[in-house]
Amino acid sequence: MNSEYFMNLERQYGANNYESLEVVLSKGEGVWVWNVEGIQFMDMLSAYSAINHGHRHPKITKALKDQIDRLTLTSRAFFNDKLPLFTEKICKFTGKEMFLPMNTGAEGVETAIKCMRKWGYEVKGIEPETGEIIVFEENFHGRTTTIISFSTDPGSHDHFGPFTPGFKIVPYNDTEAVEKAINDRTIGILIEPIQGEAGVNVPDEGYLTKLQKICRKHKILFACDEIQTGFGRTGKRFCFDHEGLDPDIIIMGKALGGGVYPVSGVAANKDILGLIKKGQHGSTFGGNPLACVAGITAIDVLQEEKLIENSATQGTYFMKLLKQLEGNSKVEKVRGKGLLIGVVIKQSAGPAKGYVKKLRDEGLICKETHDTIIRFAPPLVITKDQIDWAFSKIQKVLGD
Ligand SMILES: *Cc1c(COP(=O)(O)O)cnc(C)c1O
């Protein structure tokens, strides 16, 4: 059974909600993956930054195998002996007082929205069910009906209504627009510190600092969606660390699961997260022992193996190499932080998808976002030699 067989089978029975690159993977290790024919590729997407630790990190897979042989799921109807350790681990890692575990990123965002609203009504004193959260053009926070209600991407949004009210959309990287949008019903701001899906949109230096100041001045909440940018992806613990910020709410997901298991959640102090009382929110799988072991080990490995530092070092090096292509006949711009890098292809050079296919033929798999941007986001375990190898392939495809 070859790649063709599997792709056709999926095309026959699977819903068509993804346009997958034509490569059928069956094995992975570190930065490498193999297709069913045994051909090796470097993974330059890392499952949208969920594989920060590399494929099948031995310490993470061992911890999960051990846990599978002990206990996998209890529901929160009972305590288990892993969730307490996980909540402590996250609180020490984030510096926040409380953590609420969920599974997928979108659920983490939904949890944050519910917390923000509760705080708006019970602490700030906004008239219940009338509050507004400020969000940003080209945002990506997930796929649930409430979250896509404030998406500005027609494909994500249109024909999925009626939509959830209570969101005000303003341009990204524009503090004046935020100031203007604030009124006496404003609860807070929900933002991606770098807009990953929008094409690695990096805001101006100081922009996030100004937003946090605006939030403090108006006594509204500052919530950062670090699902894609967290856990070392941008060369710091969280992306907001580049400006030394302290958001009221941190939303996590993706790499928190160690590349194995869906784990997400929200960290905040008691004055916010403490407002969610018994029975008011939950998840059958959220906080299950297997997920907790994935999360605990993911953070341990991140720290023990200094993956955040490696992301900063290799990211700076990779960026320096890629910048050599900037302004040639194909590459308009290279932008990013750490190992989250976007290469903007010139309009005149045709769609990014064509280059993504050529890169695959050279043994490097990545994905375009929109028509003109290629995202390079390798696992954070990548070495300098592997970056050199990747760049030689990229140069072959995107060089003059
Ligand atoms: C991926 C992502 C999400 C959604 O996560 P899922 O696990 O796919 O639900 C939310 N926000 C950001 C910034 C993301 O990158």
PDBQT file of the ligand as one rigid body, heavy atoms in Angstrom, charges set to zero:
ROOT
HETATM    1  C1  LIG A 501      -3.648  26.325  16.930  1.00  0.00    +0.000 C 
HETATM    2  C2  LIG A 501      -4.115  27.539  17.610  1.00  0.00    +0.000 A 
HETATM    3  C3  LIG A 501      -5.336  27.572  18.302  1.00  0.00    +0.000 A 
HETATM    4  C4  LIG A 501      -6.310  26.413  18.295  1.00  0.00    +0.000 C 
HETATM    5  O1  LIG A 501      -5.781  25.245  18.807  1.00  0.00    +0.000 OA
HETATM    6  P1  LIG A 501      -6.520  23.831  18.486  1.00  0.00    +0.000 P 
HETATM    7  O2  LIG A 501      -5.784  22.853  19.343  1.00  0.00    +0.000 OA
HETATM    8  O3  LIG A 501      -6.360  23.579  17.030  1.00  0.00    +0.000 OA
HETATM    9  O4  LIG A 501      -7.939  24.007  18.877  1.00  0.00    +0.000 OA
HETATM   10  C5  LIG A 501      -5.672  28.733  18.983  1.00  0.00    +0.000 A 
HETATM   11  N1  LIG A 501      -4.870  29.803  18.974  1.00  0.00    +0.000 NA
HETATM   12  C6  LIG A 501      -3.691  29.817  18.309  1.00  0.00    +0.000 A 
HETATM   13  C7  LIG A 501      -2.833  31.042  18.357  1.00  0.00    +0.000 C 
HETATM   14  C8  LIG A 501      -3.292  28.703  17.599  1.00  0.00    +0.000 A 
HETATM   15  O5  LIG A 501      -2.151  28.730  16.903  1.00  0.00    +0.000 OA
ENDROOT
TORSDOF 0
